Amino acid sequence: MTKVNFPFSAVTGNQLFKLALILSAINPAIGGVLVSGPRGAAKSTLARAIVDILPSEAALVTLPLGASEEMLIGTLDLQQVLNEQQLKFSPGLLAKADQGVLYVDEVNLLADPLVDLLLDVCASGVNYIERDGISHQHQSQFILLGTMNPDEGEVRAQLSDRFGLCVDLDEKLDISQRVEIVRLRENFDRDPQAFIDSYQAQQSTLQQQIVDAKSQLACVVCSDDIRIAIATRCVAANVDGLRADIVWLKAAQAHAAWCGNQQVSHSDLDAVAELVLSHRRKEQVPPNQPPTNPSNKSAPQPPFSRPPSVQPPSLGQSDTNSDADTQDNGSGTPSDKSDNSPEQDNSPEQDNSLEPDKSSEQDKSGEWGSMAPSTQQTSLLSPCHLPPAKAVKKNVSSAPANSLNQLGQIVGGQKKSARLTNSINWFSTLANALGQWPPPQLKFKRANTGQPLLHLVMLDTSGSTLGRQQFGHAKAVVKQIAQQAYAQRELLAIFGFGNQQVQLIFAAQKAPKQLDNLLDQLTAGGGTPLRDVLSAVLDYQQHQQAAKPNLAFRNYLITDGRISQQVTDIKLQGDTTVVDVEDGAVKHGRGQEIAQQLAGNYVLLPA
C-alpha cells in the first residue's frame, strides 16, 4: 500500500520551516534541516511532504531509532551467499537515500553508533564499508532532515552542527488558524487523493519554481562586501569554526536564486540568518559584566522588509492571520493579574531570603516567593568525596544459551568480561562452515566493551542557596562531577530547579572539558520545586533509555536541604547521591532525610 503525504502547499503557517526545506531542495550542499518544536507542530507532516515537490523522483527514506548498523550502511546479501557461494553487498538505507531525503524523527534520541556513522557519511558523501568480510563503497549524498522535541533532550553537538539549517518552531496560532488547520486535516483524512488533487496545481507550480532556482543557482554571484558581512556576523555570534560562514553563503545564494536574482544581497543574508545561526550561536559574557540568565535565548533578528519589486515565490498556503498573535495574549481573553502576581508581591520577607540561618515560614516550607534571580561565582573548593558508581548487571536470560558468556558488566566504559550479543556474525559463521548448510555452529557478534554512563546533576537554584556562598559551593561540586565525567569520556546532563520551575541547563552529551562559563551564568532565586525536578529527571531517564537501552545513570542532588516536600514515592533509576551544601553550625535543612527517602548516599560538603 502506497502511503500518501499531506501536500506541502496545504500546510498553514511555518513559513520559516518551509523556506529552509525549499533552500535545501535548491542546494542540497547546504547540509539539510534540523527542526525543533513541541509535539503537534506539523514537524513530521512538512518533513514528509518535501519529497513531493523535489524536482526529481527523489526518495524519502526514514531512519528508525531502533535501526541496526547493518540496516543503515548495508551488509552481506545472504541469499547470494547461500545460492551461489559468492559474497555480495546488500545496500542499506544510506544507499537508498542517495540523491533523496534521509529523514530521522526524534533525531535527538538516535543511538550514538548510528550518529557516528551518519557523521562520517555526511562529511564525505560516500559510505565506506569495511566489515564482515565486505570491502565496498558507494555514493551517498542526501538531504538530512531531522525533527525533535527539545523537551526530550538535545542533539549531540557534532551532529547538530552538521545540519546546515535549524528551525525553532515557536509559532503561536490564533483561533481561526487552529480551526482552519483542523478542517484541512479532516478533509485530507476523509478523502486523501481528492484532497491532494485539489492542491496539484500549487504543488506543480512550487516544484517548477524550485527547478528554475536550481538552474539559476550557478549564475548567482557574491561580492566581497557580502562575504565580509557574513564573516563579521559569524564572529559576533561567537560560532565555532567556519561551517557557519560556508553554510550562510550557500543558503544566501540559494535564496537569491529562489527570488530570481543573480547577485546575493544583504536582504538574502537577513532572510537566512536565523536558520544558520540558531543552533550555532554562543552567548558571550563581556569581562567585568554580570552574566545573564542562560535560559533567555538570543533574540532572533527581525524579518527584513523586502522591496516590493523583489518578492520571493510563494511557499504555499499563506498565513493570512499572521498579525493576530500580536493583538492578544494567545488565550482569546484579556489577561488578569492574580493576587499572586510578582507585581503585587511586596512582602518584606523577600529580603530575608539571602539569610538562610534565620528561621522563617519560608524556611520551613521551602517557598521563597518571587524574587529577582541573583548569581554567585563558582567557588574554589577542594574536591569532595563522591561515592563510586556501583556495577550494573542486565538480565540476559532471554538470549540463546549458546550465544552468551558470563556478563560481569561494569559501568563507565571500564573493562568487562567478553560477552556476545543476539546478532549473528554471518561472515564468521559461513567462513567457519566451509560451505556446509545449515552451518553446524552459529557465530555471534561481540557486544560493545563498555556500558555508557550518564551523570545526571540536579542543582538547587533556589533563593535559600544564596546565603554564605552556598550557590557558589554547589557550582564547584557540579564542576568536579563534570571534570570526572570528562576524564572518563562519559555523558553529563544538568537540571536546575528553583524559582518554582525546572530547567534543563545542559542536555545529555559527552561532558565538556570546561564548564566555567555556563556555571558562572547560572542564577538562583525563588522557591524549591524538588518533586518537580525529580519527576522531570525520571521522565528524562526514560527517554534517554529509549535511545540507549544499555545506558546507566548516576544521579546527584546538590541542595541545601531547605525543602519541606516528601519524596519517598519517587524512585530514580541508578545510584543517587545527595550533596548537602548547607553551611552553618546549626542545620535547618533536611539533606540527610532526603537522601534516605531517595535510598541514596549522603555527602556533607566540608566547611
ROPAKOL-251268 format. One record per residue (C-alpha): residue in three letters; x, y, z negated. Coordinates in steps of 0.5 Angstrom, whole numbers, padded with zeros to 4 digits, always signed. Layout:
BEGIN
alaXYZ;...
This chain:
BEGIN
met+0000+0000+0000;thr+0003+0007+0002;lys+0003+0012-0003;val+0001+0019-0001;asn+0003+0025-0004;phe+0000+0032-0006;pro+0001+0037-0001;phe+0007+0042-0002;ser+0003+0047+0000;ala-0003+0046-0004;val+0001+0047-0011;thr-0001+0053-0014;gly+0004+0058-0017;asn+0011+0055-0019;gln+0014+0060-0013;leu+0021+0059-0016;phe+0021+0052-0016;lys+0018+0052-0009;leu+0024+0056-0007;ala+0029+0052-0010;leu+0026+0046-0006;ile+0026+0050+0000;leu+0033+0052+0000;ser+0036+0045-0002;ala+0032+0043+0004;ile+0035+0048+0009;asn+0042+0047+0006;pro+0043+0040+0002;ala+0050+0042+0001;ile+0047+0047-0005;gly+0047+0041-0009;gly+0040+0039-0011;val+0035+0042-0016;leu+0034+0041-0024;val+0027+0042-0026;ser+0026+0043-0034;gly+0019+0044-0036;pro+0013+0042-0041;arg+0009+0036-0039;gly+0004+0037-0034;ala+0007+0043-0031;ala+0007+0039-0024;lys+0014+0038-0024;ser+0013+0031-0021;thr+0008+0033-0016;leu+0012+0038-0013;ala+0018+0034-0013;arg+0015+0028-0009;ala+0012+0033-0005;ile+0018+0036-0002;val+0019+0030+0003;asp+0013+0031+0007;ile+0016+0038+0009;leu+0023+0036+0010;pro+0025+0037+0018;ser+0026+0029+0019;glu+0024+0023+0017;ala+0027+0023+0010;ala+0026+0018+0005;leu+0024+0020-0002;val+0028+0014-0007;thr+0026+0014-0014;leu+0032+0012-0019;pro+0028+0009-0025;leu+0031+0010-0032;gly+0032+0002-0033;ala+0035+0001-0027;ser+0042-0003-0027;glu+0048-0001-0024;glu+0047-0006-0018;met+0041-0003-0016;leu+0044+0003-0016;ile+0050+0002-0012;gly+0049-0005-0009;thr+0051-0012-0010;leu+0052-0018-0006;asp+0047-0021-0001;leu+0046-0028-0005;gln+0041-0030+0001;gln+0047-0029+0006;val+0052-0033+0001;leu+0048-0039+0000;asn+0045-0040+0007;glu+0052-0038+0011;gln+0057-0038+0005;gln+0059-0031+0007;leu+0060-0025+0003;lys+0055-0019+0005;phe+0054-0013+0002;ser+0046-0011+0000;pro+0045-0004+0000;gly+0043-0001-0007;leu+0039+0006-0008;leu+0045+0010-0006;ala+0045+0007+0001;lys+0037+0008+0002;ala+0037+0015-0001;asp+0043+0018+0005;gln+0040+0024+0008;gly+0034+0024+0004;val+0032+0025-0003;leu+0034+0022-0010;tyr+0029+0023-0015;val+0030+0022-0022;asp+0024+0023-0027;glu+0026+0024-0034;val+0034+0025-0032;asn+0036+0027-0039;leu+0034+0020-0041;leu+0038+0017-0036;ala+0043+0012-0038;asp+0051+0014-0039;pro+0053+0009-0034;leu+0048+0011-0029;val+0050+0018-0030;asp+0058+0017-0029;leu+0056+0013-0022;leu+0052+0019-0020;leu+0057+0024-0021;asp+0062+0020-0017;val+0058+0020-0011;cys+0055+0027-0012;ala+0063+0029-0012;ser+0065+0025-0006;gly+0058+0024-0002;val+0061+0017-0001;asn+0059+0011-0005;tyr+0065+0006-0006;ile+0064-0001-0009;glu+0070-0005-0012;arg+0067-0010-0016;asp+0064-0017-0016;gly+0069-0019-0010;ile+0066-0013-0006;ser+0070-0008-0003;his+0065-0003+0001;gln+0064+0004+0002;his+0058+0008+0006;gln+0056+0015+0006;ser+0051+0017+0001;gln+0049+0025+0002;phe+0042+0026-0001;ile+0039+0032-0005;leu+0039+0030-0012;leu+0032+0032-0015;gly+0032+0031-0023;thr+0026+0033-0027;met+0026+0033-0035;asn+0022+0036-0041;pro+0027+0040-0046;asp+0024+0037-0052;glu+0027+0030-0051;gly+0034+0033-0050;glu+0039+0036-0045;val+0042+0033-0039;arg+0049+0031-0040;ala+0054+0038-0038;gln+0057+0034-0033;leu+0051+0032-0029;ser+0047+0039-0031;asp+0053+0043-0027;arg+0052+0038-0021;phe+0045+0041-0020;gly+0046+0047-0015;leu+0040+0050-0018;cys+0036+0050-0024;val+0029+0052-0025;asp+0026+0053-0032;leu+0018+0052-0032;asp+0015+0057-0037;glu+0010+0060-0033;lys+0003+0062-0036;leu-0003+0060-0033;asp-0009+0064-0034;ile-0016+0061-0034;ser-0018+0062-0027;gln-0012+0059-0025;arg-0013+0053-0029;val-0020+0052-0026;glu-0017+0052-0019;ile-0012+0047-0021;val-0016+0042-0024;arg-0021+0043-0018;leu-0016+0042-0013;arg-0013+0035-0016;glu-0021+0033-0017;asn-0021+0034-0009;phe-0015+0030-0008;asp-0017+0024-0012;arg-0024+0024-0009;asp-0021+0023-0002;pro-0013+0024-0001;gln-0013+0023+0006;ala-0018+0028+0007;phe-0015+0033+0003;ile-0008+0032+0006;asp-0011+0033+0013;ser-0014+0040+0010;tyr-0007+0042+0009;gln-0004+0039+0015;ala-0003+0046+0019;gln+0000+0049+0013;gln+0005+0043+0012;ser+0007+0043+0019;thr+0008+0051+0019;leu+0012+0050+0013;gln+0016+0045+0016;gln+0018+0049+0022;gln+0020+0055+0018;ile+0025+0050+0015;val+0027+0047+0021;asp+0028+0054+0024;ala+0032+0057+0018;lys+0037+0050+0018;ser+0038+0052+0026;gln+0039+0060+0023;leu+0044+0058+0017;ala+0050+0057+0022;cys+0050+0064+0024;val+0049+0067+0017;val+0055+0072+0015;cys+0057+0074+0009;ser+0061+0081+0007;asp+0067+0081+0002;asp+0062+0086-0001;ile+0057+0081-0003;arg+0063+0076-0005;ile+0066+0081-0010;ala+0059+0082-0012;ile+0058+0074-0013;ala+0065+0074-0017;thr+0063+0080-0021;arg+0057+0077-0024;cys+0059+0070-0025;val+0065+0073-0029;ala+0059+0077-0033;ala+0055+0071-0034;asn+0062+0067-0037;val+0061+0061-0033;asp+0066+0055-0033;gly+0070+0054-0026;leu+0068+0056-0019;arg+0062+0052-0018;ala+0057+0057-0019;asp+0061+0062-0014;ile+0060+0057-0009;val+0053+0055-0010;trp+0051+0062-0011;leu+0054+0064-0004;lys+0051+0057-0001;ala+0044+0059-0004;ala+0044+0066-0002;gln+0046+0064+0006;ala+0040+0059+0006;his+0035+0065+0003;ala+0038+0070+0008;ala+0036+0064+0014;trp+0030+0063+0011;cys+0028+0070+0011;gly+0030+0070+0018;asn+0036+0075+0017;gln+0043+0074+0020;gln+0047+0077+0014;val+0047+0076+0007;ser+0044+0082+0003;his+0044+0084-0005;ser+0037+0082-0005;asp+0039+0075-0003;leu+0043+0075-0009;asp+0038+0077-0013;ala+0033+0072-0011;val+0037+0066-0013;ala+0041+0069-0018;glu+0037+0066-0024;leu+0037+0059-0020;val+0044+0059-0020;leu+0046+0062-0027;ser+0040+0059-0032;his+0044+0052-0033;arg+0051+0055-0033;arg+0051+0062-0036;lys+0054+0062-0043;glu+0053+0068-0048;gln+0059+0072-0050;val+0060+0075-0057;pro+0064+0081-0057;pro+0069+0082-0062;asn+0067+0085-0069;gln+0060+0085-0067;pro+0055+0080-0071;pro+0053+0074-0067;thr+0046+0074-0064;asn+0041+0068-0065;pro+0042+0063-0060;ser+0035+0061-0060;asn+0034+0067-0056;lys+0036+0065-0048;ser+0039+0071-0044;ala+0033+0074-0041;pro+0032+0073-0033;gln+0033+0078-0028;pro+0027+0081-0026;pro+0025+0079-0019;phe+0027+0084-0013;ser+0023+0089-0009;arg+0024+0086-0002;pro+0023+0092+0003;pro+0016+0091+0007;ser+0020+0089+0013;val+0024+0083+0010;gln+0018+0078+0008;pro+0020+0071+0007;pro+0016+0066+0010;ser+0010+0063+0006;leu+0012+0058+0000;gly+0005+0055+0001;gln-0001+0057-0003;ser+0000+0064-0007;asp-0001+0065-0014;thr-0007+0070-0013;asn-0008+0072-0020;ser+0000+0073-0022;asp-0001+0079-0025;ala-0007+0076-0030;asp-0001+0074-0035;thr+0001+0081-0037;gln-0006+0083-0038;asp-0008+0079-0044;asn-0005+0074-0049;gly-0006+0068-0046;ser-0012+0066-0050;gly-0017+0069-0047;thr-0019+0073-0053;pro-0016+0079-0057;ser-0010+0077-0062;asp-0012+0079-0069;lys-0007+0080-0075;ser-0008+0075-0080;asp-0006+0076-0088;asn+0000+0072-0087;ser+0003+0076-0081;pro+0010+0079-0082;glu+0008+0086-0082;gln+0003+0085-0088;asp+0008+0081-0092;asn+0011+0087-0096;ser+0013+0082-0102;pro+0019+0084-0106;glu+0021+0077-0107;gln+0024+0077-0101;asp+0030+0081-0103;asn+0031+0075-0108;ser+0032+0070-0103;leu+0039+0071-0103;glu+0040+0070-0110;pro+0039+0062-0111;asp+0041+0062-0118;lys+0035+0066-0120;ser+0029+0061-0121;ser+0022+0063-0118;glu+0016+0061-0115;gln+0019+0061-0108;asp+0025+0056-0111;lys+0020+0051-0113;ser+0016+0051-0107;gly+0022+0052-0102;glu+0017+0057-0099;trp+0022+0063-0098;gly+0017+0067-0094;ser+0018+0071-0087;met+0025+0075-0088;ala+0030+0077-0082;pro+0035+0072-0080;ser+0042+0073-0083;thr+0048+0070-0082;gln+0055+0068-0085;gln+0062+0066-0082;thr+0064+0059-0083;ser+0068+0057-0089;leu+0075+0055-0089;leu+0074+0048-0094;ser+0078+0042-0095;pro+0074+0036-0091;cys+0069+0033-0096;his+0069+0025-0096;leu+0063+0022-0092;pro+0062+0015-0093;pro+0064+0011-0087;ala+0058+0008-0082;lys+0056+0001-0083;ala+0057-0005-0078;val+0050-0005-0074;lys+0048-0012-0071;lys+0043-0013-0066;asn+0038-0019-0065;val+0040-0023-0059;ser+0036-0030-0061;ser+0032-0029-0054;ala+0038-0030-0050;pro+0040-0036-0047;ala+0044-0041-0051;asn+0050-0042-0047;ser+0051-0034-0045;leu+0053-0031-0051;asn+0058-0031-0056;gln+0058-0029-0063;leu+0056-0022-0064;gly+0060-0019-0069;gln+0059-0011-0067;ile+0062-0005-0070;val+0059+0002-0069;gly+0063+0008-0066;gly+0067+0005-0060;gln+0071+0000-0064;lys+0073-0007-0062;lys+0069-0012-0063;ser+0069-0020-0061;ala+0067-0021-0054;arg+0060-0023-0052;leu+0056-0024-0046;thr+0050-0021-0043;asn+0044-0024-0040;ser+0046-0021-0033;ile+0049-0027-0028;asn+0056-0025-0025;trp+0054-0028-0019;phe+0061-0028-0016;ser+0065-0032-0021;thr+0059-0037-0021;leu+0059-0038-0014;ala+0067-0038-0014;asn+0067-0043-0019;ala+0062-0047-0016;leu+0067-0048-0010;gly+0061-0049-0005;gln+0056-0053-0010;trp+0049-0051-0010;pro+0046-0051-0015;pro+0052-0048-0019;pro+0054-0053-0024;gln+0055-0047-0029;leu+0053-0040-0029;lys+0058-0035-0031;phe+0055-0028-0035;lys+0058-0021-0035;arg+0061-0019-0041;ala+0058-0013-0045;asn+0061-0006-0046;thr+0066-0006-0051;gly+0063-0001-0056;gln+0057+0001-0058;pro+0055+0008-0057;leu+0054+0012-0064;leu+0050+0019-0064;his+0052+0023-0070;leu+0045+0027-0072;val+0046+0033-0076;met+0040+0036-0080;leu+0043+0043-0082;asp+0039+0047-0087;thr+0038+0054-0084;ser+0033+0057-0090;gly+0034+0063-0094;ser+0036+0060-0100;thr+0042+0058-0097;leu+0045+0065-0096;gly+0047+0066-0103;arg+0054+0064-0106;gln+0056+0063-0098;gln+0053+0056-0098;phe+0051+0057-0091;gly+0058+0058-0089;his+0060+0052-0093;ala+0054+0048-0089;lys+0057+0050-0083;ala+0064+0048-0085;val+0061+0041-0086;val+0058+0041-0079;lys+0065+0043-0076;gln+0068+0037-0080;ile+0063+0032-0077;ala+0064+0035-0070;gln+0071+0034-0070;gln+0071+0027-0073;ala+0066+0025-0067;tyr+0070+0029-0062;ala+0076+0025-0064;gln+0072+0018-0063;arg+0069+0020-0057;glu+0062+0020-0060;leu+0056+0023-0059;leu+0053+0029-0063;ala+0046+0033-0064;ile+0045+0038-0069;phe+0038+0040-0071;gly+0037+0047-0075;phe+0031+0047-0080;gly+0029+0054-0083;asn+0024+0060-0083;gln+0019+0055-0082;gln+0021+0052-0076;val+0025+0046-0073;gln+0030+0048-0067;leu+0035+0043-0063;ile+0041+0047-0063;phe+0046+0042-0060;ala+0043+0037-0056;ala+0046+0030-0056;gln+0052+0029-0052;lys+0060+0028-0053;ala+0062+0032-0059;pro+0066+0038-0056;lys+0073+0040-0058;gln+0071+0047-0061;leu+0064+0049-0064;asp+0066+0055-0068;asn+0062+0060-0063;leu+0056+0056-0064;leu+0056+0055-0071;asp+0058+0063-0072;gln+0052+0065-0068;leu+0047+0061-0073;thr+0043+0065-0077;ala+0039+0063-0084;gly+0032+0065-0087;gly+0025+0064-0089;gly+0023+0057-0092;thr+0025+0050-0091;pro+0021+0045-0087;leu+0024+0039-0089;arg+0019+0034-0087;asp+0018+0037-0080;val+0026+0036-0078;leu+0025+0029-0081;ser+0019+0028-0076;ala+0023+0031-0070;val+0029+0027-0071;leu+0025+0021-0072;asp+0022+0022-0065;tyr+0028+0024-0062;gln+0032+0018-0064;gln+0026+0014-0061;his+0027+0018-0054;gln+0035+0017-0054;gln+0034+0010-0055;ala+0029+0009-0049;ala+0035+0011-0045;lys+0041+0008-0049;pro+0038+0002-0052;asn+0044+0000-0056;leu+0045+0007-0059;ala+0047+0007-0066;phe+0045+0013-0071;arg+0049+0017-0077;asn+0045+0022-0080;tyr+0047+0028-0084;leu+0042+0032-0088;ile+0046+0038-0090;thr+0042+0042-0095;asp+0042+0046-0102;gly+0036+0042-0104;arg+0031+0047-0106;ile+0025+0044-0103;ser+0019+0041-0106;gln+0017+0036-0101;gln+0017+0029-0102;val+0020+0025-0096;thr+0019+0018-0099;asp+0015+0016-0093;ile+0020+0018-0087;lys+0025+0012-0085;leu+0030+0015-0080;gln+0034+0010-0076;gly+0041+0008-0078;asp+0045+0011-0084;thr+0043+0017-0088;thr+0048+0022-0092;val+0045+0028-0096;val+0051+0033-0097;asp+0049+0038-0102;val+0052+0045-0101;glu+0048+0048-0107;asp+0054+0052-0111;gly+0053+0054-0119;ala+0054+0051-0126;val+0046+0049-0126;lys+0043+0046-0120;his+0036+0048-0118;gly+0036+0043-0112;arg+0034+0036-0111;gly+0039+0034-0107;gln+0040+0027-0110;glu+0033+0026-0111;ile+0032+0027-0103;ala+0038+0022-0102;gln+0034+0017-0106;gln+0028+0018-0102;leu+0031+0017-0096;ala+0035+0011-0098;gly+0041+0015-0096;asn+0048+0016-0099;tyr+0049+0023-0103;val+0055+0027-0103;leu+0056+0034-0107;leu+0060+0039-0104;pro+0066+0040-0108;ala+0066+0047-0111;
